[in-house]
Amino acid sequence: MTFSPDTPGYPELIRVFGRIGLLSFGGPAAQIALMHRELVEARPWLDEDTFLRALSLCMLLPGPEAMQLATYAGWRLRGVAGGLIAGGLFVLPGALLIAGLVAAYATFGTQPTVQAAFLGVKAAVIVIVIQALRGVARRALTGPEAWAIAALAFAAIFALNLAFPLIIAGAALWGAWRAAPEAVPPGPAAPAPLAASLRTAALWGLVWLAPLAALEVWGPPLLAEIGRFFAWLAVVTFGGAYAVLAYMTQVVVVEHGWIGPDQMIDALGLAETTPGPLILVTQFVAMLAGQLVGGPALALAAGAVALWATFVPCFLWIFLAGPHLDRIAARPRLAAAMRGVTAAVVGVILNLSLWFALNVLFDAVGRLERGPLDMPWPQWSGLDPRALGLTALAGLLLAGLRLGLGRGLGAMALAGLALHLLAGPG
């Protein structure tokens, strides 16, 4: 790539993307708005059309769209080095905080007062996921067909326990098949040579997968399993962080049993308090699983493996697709497939909302297996009135009074602690 004379230097690039990484709280929408303000409005690094096309591309790719948008912006400004700087700084502050939170959680998480505070956080998580569900539904459910896809996706994952990748693949194929045939306009720029694209795919595919393959041969079994699962997760994570959480919960908690349902909900609550992509919850889950099996050393190694498997492919996707941005953004069938996936994600996130709610509100949740049905089923006598009251309070604070995410989580932690001190354990 060639750079114009007004291209920012590396020190300024580090300063701006370091600032974005430190301030990127609040989920993808807030992070994308922050990048727009810093990269389009505050300084002329990207024009509006390029920013929007890049955002569309990142929404078509697997993985965290906000981190990929930062990577694309850095790549556009300073090539591969700029992309590595921008994407790395977007993730690094949150990853360091997550490591500290895991250490604190492993040390103090089982104490009764801490558990009481986390009950308030878990109640808030229910409301946060429902709010995310409403936001995605408003954008995705634009007609009867989208509503039908969402309903079928929910039934498939909640009542039939079908695998998330199968549901997403079915929705994408349906959307592409239903797309109206359109002529694809040529991109304004010449496409990147095929040989260059193949070299990029080979190089970054090797960078990503070679260490994970080495773990399969020489690494501890847990690290090999973490690398294998999170690498697969990086390929099928269409639809945003909450859709990924639904699949991760299905595998990590139900199939592998690396952590329990309560720990999964705690992980999401703590990940919501850190800057960077919400999908950093993968690092929390991996570190906690390592801590439970082998202590702090294995926890750090597991976290590093999860970060590598989750985020290195983001650089692969952007460096491979970036030169083809205009042509990819103009493909009607890709856009239609993504609309189908987004509609299915509404049903998947509804499943996640119910799973969280059942595991917070009830002392025990089993499974109902009858014919084709294989679905969560609570013990109705085990309804926890404290959890129910805290969830109602979280709804009032976060949805009714629109308290900010950080303040809302803090207030709910204090509410859970206060309820514990007033009512006593039990």
N, C-alpha and C positions, 0 to 999 in steps of 0.2 A: 504494500500500500504506500502511496505517496501522501505527504501531509502538507497542507497549505501553511504559509508563514504565520497565520493567526491561530494555528493549532496549539492548544495548551501544552506546556511542558510537564514533565513528570512530577515535579514538586507540587504544582497547582492541581494536577490530576489527583495526587494522593490527598491533598488537603480537602478538595471538594468531595471526593468519594468517601474519605474517612468521615467527614461530617455527615454524609448521607447514612453511612453505616451506623453511626452513633445515635442518630435521630430517627431511625426507621422503625418506630413503634407503630402498633395499631393495625397490622395486617396489610395485605397487598394493596387495597384501595388507597390507604393513607401513604404507603410507601411509593406508589406510582405517582400520587399527587405531589409528594415531596420531590421526587426526581424531576417531574415536569417543572416545578418552580425553580429548581436549581439549574437544570440543564437547558431549558427552553426560555423561561421568563427572565431569570436573573443574569444569564450570560448566553451569548448566541452560539452555543456549542452544537445544538440540534435544532432544526426547524420543526414546526408543528407537524407537517406531513410526514417527515421522517420518523418523528417520535411515535405518531399514531400507527404507522405501518409496522414499526418495530414492535409495538405493543401487540398488534394483531398477530405478528409472527410468534411472539413469545407465548401467546395464549393457545396457539396451535401445537406448540412443542410440549413434550412431557417435562415435568419438573416445575420448580417455583418461578412463576412468570416475572415477579419483581426482581429477583436476583438475576434472571436471564436478561431482563431489560437493562439493568445496570451493566452487565457484561457486554451487551451489544453496544451500549453507549461508549464504554471504554474502548472497545475494539474499533468502533467507527472513528474515534478520535486519535488513537495511538496504536492501532493494530493489535496483535496478539498480546503484547506486553500490557497495553492499556486495558484490554479485556480482563487479563489476569488480575491487574491491580484493582479495577472497579468491582469485579465479582468477588475477589477475595476480601476486600475491605467491607463489602456489604454483609458478609457472613461472619467475619472474625470477631467483632465485638460481642455479638450474641452467643457465639460458640464459647468464648471465654467465660461469659456469665453463666451459661448452662453448666459448664464444668464445675464452677463454684457451687451452683445450686444443687447439683447432684451430690457433691461432697457433704453439704449441709443436710440435705434430705436423708442421706444414708446414715448420718450420725444422730440426727434429732427427730427424724420423721415418725418414729414409732412412739414417741412420748405422748401421753394423753392430751396435754394441752396443745401440742402441735397438731395432733389428729383432729382436735376440735376446731382449730383454725382452718384446717384443710377441708373440713365439712362445709364451712362457709364458702371456701374457694370452689369446691365441687358444685355447690348449688349455683354459683355464678357461672361456672362452665356450661351448665345446662342452658342458661339464658343466652350466653354468648353464642353457642352453636345454633340455637333457634334463631337468633338475630342474623347469623350468617346464612342460615337456610332461607329466611325471608328475602335477604338481599339477592341471593343467587336466583331464587324463584321469580322475583320481579323481572330480572333480566332474561331468564331462560324460557319461562313458560308463556310464550307469546301466542299460543293457539291451541286448539284441541289436540293436535298431534303431539305437541310437546308435553301437554298434561298426561296424555296416554303413555308416552315413553317414561315419564317420571314415575307414574303409578306402577308400570310393569317393572321398572328397575327396583323400586321399593319392595314390591312383592317378591322379586327374585332373590334379593339379598336378605330380607328380614324373615320371610316366611319359608323360603326354600333353601336358604343358606348357600346360594350359588356364589362362585368366586367373582370378586370384583373385576379382574381383567376380562372375564367372559362377558359380563354385563356391558362394560365400556366398549369392547370390540363389537358386540351386537348393535349398540346404539350408533357407533360410528359407521358401520356398514349400512345400516338402515338410512341414516342421514345422507350418506353419499349416493345410495341407490335412488333416493327420492329427489335428489338435486335436479333442478331443471337444467337441461343442456344449454351451455352458453359458450360463446367463443371466448377463448382466453387471450386477452390482449398481450402483446409482447411487452416485456419490461423495457423501461427507458434506457437501461444500461445493458451492455453485452454480458451474457452469462459467464460465470467463472468457468475456466477450462475444466473439463472432466478430470484430467490428470491431477490438477491441483486439489480438486475435491476428494479424489481417492486418496491422495497423500495425507490430507488433513484427517480423513476418517481413519486411516490406518495408524497414523501417529497418535492421535488422541484416544483412539480405541485401545491401543497398546498401553499408553500411559495410564488409562483408567483400569483396564482389566488385568494387566500383568501382575501387579501386587496382590490382587484378589486371587488370581490363580496360584501364586506362590503360597498364600495362606492355605489353600486347599491341600497343598502337598506337605508343607512344613509347619503350619500354624496350629494353635489349639483348636479343638473342634468348635467351640463357641464362636471364635473369631471367624472361622471359615463359614459358619452358618450365617453370621451377621453380614459378612461381606456378600455372600450369595443372595440373601434375601433383599438387602437394601439396594444392590445393583439391579435386581429384577424390579424392585419398586421404582427405581429411577426411570425405567423404560415404560412403565404403565401408569405413571402418575399424571394422567390427564384430568383436568377438572378442578384443580386447586387443592389447597392444603387439607381442607376438611374431607374431601373425597379420599385423599391419601390416608388420612387418619382412620377412616372407616375400614379400608383394606388392611392397614397395619394392625388395627385392633383385632380384626378377624384372625390374622395370622399369629401375631406376637402373643396375644392373650389366650385365644381359644385353641389354636393349633399347637404352638410351641410351648406355651406356658412359661415364657421367659419372665414375665412380670404378671401381677394380678390386676383385676379390673380397677380397684381403687388406685393402684399405683399409676395405671394408664391415665386415669382422669387427673390425678395430681400432676403428672408430667405435662399434660396439656395446659392446666392452670398456670404452672410455673413458666412454661414456654410463652404464654401470652404476655408475661411481664417483661420479656427481654426484647431488645431490638433485633432486626434482621428477620429472615423468613420464618414463618411459623413452623415450617417443616424441620427446623432445628430440633423439634420434639423427637426426631429419629435419633439424634445424638443422646438426648436424655434417656430414652428407652434403652439404647445399646449400653450406655454407661451403667445404668441401674442393673441391667441384666448381668453385666460383667462384675459389678460389685457383689451381687448376690452369689455368684459362682466362685469368684476368685479374689475378691478384695480390691483395693484401690488400684493396683498395678493393672489388673485385667480390665478394670473399669476404664482407665485412661486409654488403653489399647483398643477396647471395644468402641469407645467414642470416636477415636481417630479413624477406625475402619468405617464406621457409619458415615462420618463426614466425607471421607474419600469416596465411598460408593455412591453417596447421594449427590454431591456437588461437582465432582470432576466431570461427569457426563454433561452438566450444564454448559461447560466450556466447549465440549465436543459439539453439542447441538448448535450453539451460536457460531462457532468458528466455521462449521460446515454449512449452515444455512444462511449466515449473514450475507455472503456475496450474492445470494439468490433472492434477497428480500423482496424485491419488487415483483418477481415472477410468482413466488410462493403466495404472497398476499393477494394476488389476482386469481388464484385457482378457486373456482366456484365449488367444486366438489369437496375440497379440503374444508372450506368454510362451512358447507352444509354438514359434513361429518362432525365438525366441532360443535355445531348447534345441537346435533343429536346427542353427543357426549354431554354437553352442558345440561340438557334436559334430564338425562339419566342421572347426572350428579345430584340433582335436586332430590330424587328418590333415595340415593345413597346417603346423602347428608341427613335426610329424615330418619333413616335407619340408625345413623350415628347418634342423633338426638335422643331417640328412644332408648338406645342401648345405654347411653350415659344416664338418662333419667331413671331407668329401672335399677341400675347398679348403685345410684346414689340414694334413691328413695326407699329401697327395700333391702332388708338384711341379707336375703339370699335370692338368687336368680338361677333357676334351672333351665331346662329345655323341654319343650313340648315336641315330641316325635310321634307323629301319627300319619301314616300314609306318606305322601310327599312332603308333608309339613315337617320342618326342623327349625324351630324358632325359640327365642328367649321366652321364658315364662316365670314370672315372679311368684314367690310364696306370699299370697295376699295378706296373711296374718302378720307378716314381717314388715309392714309399712312403718317407716320411721317418722313420727310426727315432727321431730326436730328438723330433719332434712326437708320435709315438706314445707314447714314454716320458713326456713332459710331460703328455699327456692322462690317462695312467694315474695320475700323481701328482696331477693336479687332481681326478680322481675320488676318490682317497683323502682329500685335504684337505677338499674341499667336501661330498662325499656321505658318506664314511666317518667322518671326524672332525668334520664339521659346522662347519668353520671359517667365520666370518662372511664376508660377501661382500667387504667392503673388505680385510680381512686376507688372505683367500684370493687375491684378485687381486694384492695386493702380494707375497705369497709366491711366486706363480707367475711374476711378472715377475722376481723375484730368481733363481728356479730357472732360467729361460730364460737369464738373463745369466750365471749360474754355469756352466751347461752350455757356453755359447759360449766362455767363458774357459778352461775345462778342455779342451775338445775342439778348439777352434779353428774357424775358418770352414770350410764345405764340407759 
